[in-house]
Amino acid sequence: MTATATVSSEFQISIPKEVRDRMGLRPGRKVAFIATIEGTLMVPVPGREEIAGMARGTNPEGYRDRNDRY
């Protein structure tokens, strides 16, 4: 997939529809721009509803506690 966008005089761009569809972007969704050696990555920032319950069902046994520290 190759899509291009033009930077406006206010330094804004419109994300091409094929990119929005592929990333599942909706209005109001936040994205992070991560600089790499090869270029820049655009990554959706997970919302609260997406992170809520991620650790549900995990077993906390065997993890270090504050009492285990030196």
Stockholm file with secondary structure:
# STOCKHOLM 1.0

chainA/1-70         MTATATVSSEFQISIPKEVRDRMGLRPGRKVAFIATIEGTLMVPVPGREEIAGMARGTNPEGYRDRNDRY
#=GR chainA/1-70 SS CCCCCCCCTTSCCCCCHHHHHHHTCCTTCCEEEEECSSCEEEEECCCHHHHTTTTTTCCCTTCCCGGGCC
#=GC SS_cons        CCCCCCCCTTSCCCCCHHHHHHHTCCTTCCEEEEECSSCEEEEECCCHHHHTTTTTTCCCTTCCCGGGCC
//
